[in-house]
Amino acid sequence: MDFLFVFLLGLAIGSFINCAVYRVYTEQSMRGTSFCPHCRHSLFAKDLVPLLSWVFLFGRCRYCKEKISVQYPLVELAVGLVFLSSYLFIVPALSLATLFYLFFVLSLLSFVFVYDLKYYIIPDFAVFSLIGIALLYRFFHFFTEGDVNNLLYPVFSALGAFVFFFLIFYLSKGKGMGFGDVKYVIFMGLFLGFPEIIVGLFLSFSLGAIIGLILLTLKKKGMKSEIPFGPFLITGTILSYFFGDFLVDWYFSFII
């Protein structure tokens, strides 16, 4: 039954992320009851059950009948599946502290993914929170386990990724890379370490190129259209965290 609890926890956090994205963008307080963005009617528990409320209400507000964006159930389901996948793949081998750390990071990454995808910006408070918690986690492991490499490799990975992305940002005068992405890769390096940071960046650029080509082919975007890179970086981060070791071993098995 543990896996069901983890999935439901992810659904609930996904619901909160939807609310947070809207309120942060509109500069509203996180306090207070939820409400319909169309008619402003307060929403009650029966209106806020993740996934089920949207389905049973046929994607419409109970009070004004306006359409509710499909973003809401999709984000809830996605976060639920990410939490469940993390539990099934690696959580049994983690300590309780690492488990809370991972779920906190996944929650913030989900928020940044949705926010950047919708508004083309990565909020500073989110990326600085990610950097701070990743750095604290690395220092915690250094002081408890005494493995200096577990601290130095992530720190140098973060610095290397930052320099690389800053050069892209500087040389392109901000056209090739947003500065939010430059700040994000500091967290990426701290979170993944070496050589997983290389895998994460490779996957991020590869996914960005593939999706970009698909959008160009379908004429959804033009050559000068802006595409947020944050979601690709986050996808690359998560994939590398779960499968980075496997991909590195697979790669070296061909060249050694």
C-alpha positions as CSV (number, residue, x, y, z in Angstrom):
1,M,0.0,0.0,0.0
2,D,3.0,2.3,0.3
3,F,3.1,2.9,-3.4
4,L,-0.5,4.0,-3.4
5,F,0.2,6.5,-0.6
6,V,3.2,7.9,-2.6
7,F,1.0,8.2,-5.7
8,L,-1.7,10.0,-3.8
9,L,0.8,12.3,-2.2
10,G,2.1,13.2,-5.6
11,L,-1.4,14.0,-6.8
12,A,-2.0,16.3,-3.9
13,I,1.4,18.1,-4.4
14,G,0.6,18.4,-8.1
15,S,-2.7,20.1,-7.2
16,F,-0.8,22.5,-4.9
17,I,1.7,23.2,-7.7
18,N,-1.1,24.3,-10.0
19,C,-2.4,26.7,-7.4
20,A,1.2,28.0,-6.6
21,V,1.9,28.6,-10.3
22,Y,-1.2,30.7,-10.7
23,R,-0.8,32.7,-7.5
24,V,2.9,33.3,-7.9
25,Y,2.4,34.6,-11.4
26,T,-0.6,36.8,-10.4
27,E,1.4,37.9,-7.3
28,Q,-1.3,36.7,-4.9
29,S,-0.8,35.4,-1.4
30,M,-0.7,31.6,-1.0
31,R,-3.0,32.0,2.0
32,G,-6.8,31.8,1.8
33,T,-9.2,29.4,0.2
34,S,-8.9,28.2,-3.4
35,F,-11.2,29.9,-6.0
36,C,-12.2,29.7,-9.6
37,P,-10.1,32.1,-11.7
38,H,-13.1,32.9,-13.8
39,C,-16.0,33.6,-11.4
40,R,-13.9,33.9,-8.2
41,H,-16.3,31.5,-6.4
42,S,-14.7,29.8,-3.4
43,L,-13.9,26.1,-4.1
44,F,-14.6,23.4,-1.5
45,A,-13.1,20.0,-0.8
46,K,-15.5,18.3,-3.3
47,D,-14.2,20.7,-6.0
48,L,-10.5,20.0,-5.3
49,V,-10.1,16.2,-5.3
50,P,-7.0,15.7,-7.6
51,L,-7.9,14.2,-11.0
52,L,-11.4,13.1,-9.9
53,S,-13.0,16.5,-9.5
54,W,-11.9,17.6,-13.0
55,V,-13.3,14.3,-14.5
56,F,-16.6,14.3,-12.7
57,L,-17.2,18.0,-13.5
58,F,-16.3,17.3,-17.2
59,G,-13.5,19.9,-17.0
60,R,-15.8,22.8,-16.0
61,C,-16.3,24.9,-13.0
62,R,-19.2,23.7,-10.9
63,Y,-20.5,27.3,-10.4
64,C,-19.9,29.3,-13.6
65,K,-19.5,26.3,-16.0
66,E,-16.4,27.9,-17.6
67,K,-13.8,25.4,-18.8
68,I,-11.0,24.4,-16.5
69,S,-7.7,24.0,-18.2
70,V,-6.5,20.4,-18.9
71,Q,-3.2,21.6,-17.3
72,Y,-4.7,20.9,-13.8
73,P,-5.3,17.1,-14.2
74,L,-2.2,16.7,-16.3
75,V,0.1,18.3,-13.8
76,E,-1.5,16.3,-10.9
77,L,-1.1,13.0,-12.8
78,A,2.5,13.8,-13.9
79,V,3.7,14.6,-10.4
80,G,1.9,11.5,-9.0
81,L,3.7,9.4,-11.6
82,V,7.0,11.0,-10.9
83,F,6.7,10.4,-7.2
84,L,5.6,6.8,-7.8
85,S,8.4,6.2,-10.3
86,S,11.0,7.5,-7.8
87,Y,9.6,5.2,-5.1
88,L,9.6,2.1,-7.3
89,F,13.1,2.8,-8.8
90,I,15.2,4.0,-5.9
91,V,13.4,4.9,-2.7
92,P,13.7,1.5,-1.0
93,A,17.5,2.1,-1.0
94,L,17.3,5.6,0.4
95,S,17.5,6.9,4.0
96,L,14.5,8.8,5.4
97,A,16.4,12.1,5.1
98,T,17.3,11.4,1.4
99,L,13.7,10.5,0.7
100,F,12.4,13.8,2.1
101,Y,15.1,15.6,0.2
102,L,14.2,13.9,-3.1
103,F,10.5,14.5,-2.8
104,F,11.1,18.2,-1.9
105,V,13.4,18.6,-5.0
106,L,10.9,16.8,-7.3
107,S,8.1,19.1,-6.0
108,L,10.1,22.2,-6.8
109,L,11.3,20.9,-10.1
110,S,7.7,20.2,-11.1
111,F,6.7,23.8,-10.1
112,V,9.6,25.2,-12.2
113,F,8.7,23.0,-15.1
114,V,5.1,24.2,-15.3
115,Y,6.0,27.8,-14.6
116,D,8.7,28.1,-17.2
117,L,6.6,26.2,-19.8
118,K,3.7,28.6,-19.3
119,Y,5.5,31.9,-18.7
120,Y,9.0,31.5,-20.1
121,I,10.7,32.4,-16.8
122,I,12.2,30.5,-13.8
123,P,11.4,32.3,-10.5
124,D,14.4,33.2,-8.5
125,F,13.0,31.9,-5.2
126,A,12.5,28.5,-6.7
127,V,15.9,28.1,-8.2
128,F,17.7,29.6,-5.2
129,S,15.7,27.2,-3.0
130,L,16.9,24.3,-5.1
131,I,20.5,25.4,-5.0
132,G,20.3,25.9,-1.2
133,I,18.8,22.5,-0.4
134,A,21.2,20.7,-2.8
135,L,24.2,22.4,-1.2
136,L,22.9,21.7,2.3
137,Y,22.4,18.0,1.4
138,R,25.9,17.7,0.0
139,F,27.4,19.3,3.2
140,F,25.3,17.0,5.3
141,H,26.6,14.0,3.6
142,F,30.2,15.3,3.8
143,F,30.0,15.8,7.6
144,T,28.2,12.5,8.2
145,E,30.2,10.3,5.8
146,G,33.4,12.2,5.4
147,D,33.7,11.6,1.7
148,V,35.2,14.7,0.3
149,N,34.5,13.6,-3.3
150,N,30.8,13.6,-2.6
151,L,31.1,17.4,-2.0
152,L,33.9,18.4,-4.4
153,Y,32.5,16.6,-7.5
154,P,29.1,18.3,-7.3
155,V,30.6,21.7,-6.5
156,F,32.9,21.6,-9.5
157,S,30.1,20.2,-11.6
158,A,28.0,23.2,-10.6
159,L,30.8,25.6,-11.4
160,G,31.6,24.0,-14.7
161,A,27.9,24.0,-15.8
162,F,27.5,27.6,-14.7
163,V,30.5,28.8,-16.7
164,F,29.4,26.9,-19.8
165,F,25.9,28.3,-19.7
166,F,27.0,31.8,-18.8
167,L,29.3,31.9,-21.9
168,I,26.3,30.9,-24.0
169,F,24.2,33.6,-22.4
170,Y,26.9,36.2,-22.7
171,L,28.1,35.5,-26.3
172,S,24.5,35.3,-27.6
173,K,23.5,38.4,-25.6
174,G,20.7,36.5,-23.9
175,K,19.2,35.2,-27.1
176,G,20.6,31.6,-26.9
177,M,20.0,31.1,-23.2
178,G,17.9,32.8,-20.5
179,F,19.7,33.7,-17.3
180,G,17.3,31.6,-15.3
181,D,18.7,28.6,-17.1
182,V,22.2,29.8,-16.2
183,K,21.2,29.8,-12.5
184,Y,19.4,26.5,-12.7
185,V,22.4,24.5,-13.9
186,I,24.2,25.4,-10.6
187,F,21.5,23.3,-8.9
188,M,21.8,20.7,-11.6
189,G,25.5,20.2,-11.0
190,L,25.1,20.1,-7.2
191,F,22.2,17.6,-7.5
192,L,23.7,15.3,-10.0
193,G,27.5,15.5,-9.5
194,F,30.0,14.1,-12.0
195,P,29.7,12.4,-14.5
196,E,25.9,12.5,-14.2
197,I,25.9,16.3,-15.0
198,I,27.3,15.5,-18.4
199,V,24.5,12.9,-19.0
200,G,21.9,15.4,-17.8
201,L,23.1,18.2,-20.1
202,F,23.4,15.9,-23.1
203,L,19.9,14.7,-22.6
204,S,18.6,18.2,-22.1
205,F,20.1,19.5,-25.4
206,S,19.1,16.4,-27.3
207,L,15.5,16.6,-26.1
208,G,15.4,20.3,-26.9
209,A,16.7,19.8,-30.4
210,I,14.3,16.9,-31.1
211,I,11.2,18.8,-29.8
212,G,12.4,22.0,-31.5
213,L,12.7,20.1,-34.9
214,I,9.2,18.6,-34.4
215,L,7.7,22.0,-33.6
216,L,9.4,23.5,-36.7
217,T,8.2,20.6,-38.9
218,L,4.6,21.0,-37.6
219,K,4.9,24.7,-38.1
220,K,4.0,25.3,-34.4
221,K,7.2,27.4,-34.0
222,G,9.3,29.4,-36.4
223,M,13.1,29.8,-36.5
224,K,12.9,32.9,-34.4
225,S,10.3,31.6,-31.9
226,E,11.2,31.4,-28.3
227,I,11.1,28.0,-26.6
228,P,11.7,27.7,-22.9
229,F,14.7,25.5,-22.2
230,G,13.9,25.0,-18.5
231,P,11.6,22.0,-19.0
232,F,14.2,20.2,-21.0
233,L,16.8,20.9,-18.3
234,I,14.5,19.5,-15.7
235,T,13.7,16.4,-17.8
236,G,17.4,15.8,-18.3
237,T,18.0,16.3,-14.6
238,I,15.4,13.7,-13.6
239,L,16.4,11.2,-16.2
240,S,20.0,11.5,-15.3
241,Y,19.3,11.1,-11.6
242,F,17.4,7.9,-12.2
243,F,19.4,6.4,-15.1
244,G,22.7,8.4,-15.2
245,D,24.9,5.6,-13.8
246,F,23.3,3.1,-16.2
247,L,23.9,5.3,-19.2
248,V,27.5,6.1,-18.3
249,D,28.2,2.4,-17.9
250,W,26.5,1.6,-21.2
251,Y,28.5,4.3,-23.0
252,F,31.9,3.2,-21.6
253,S,31.1,-0.5,-22.5
254,F,31.4,0.6,-26.1
255,I,34.6,2.5,-25.9
256,I,36.6,0.3,-23.6
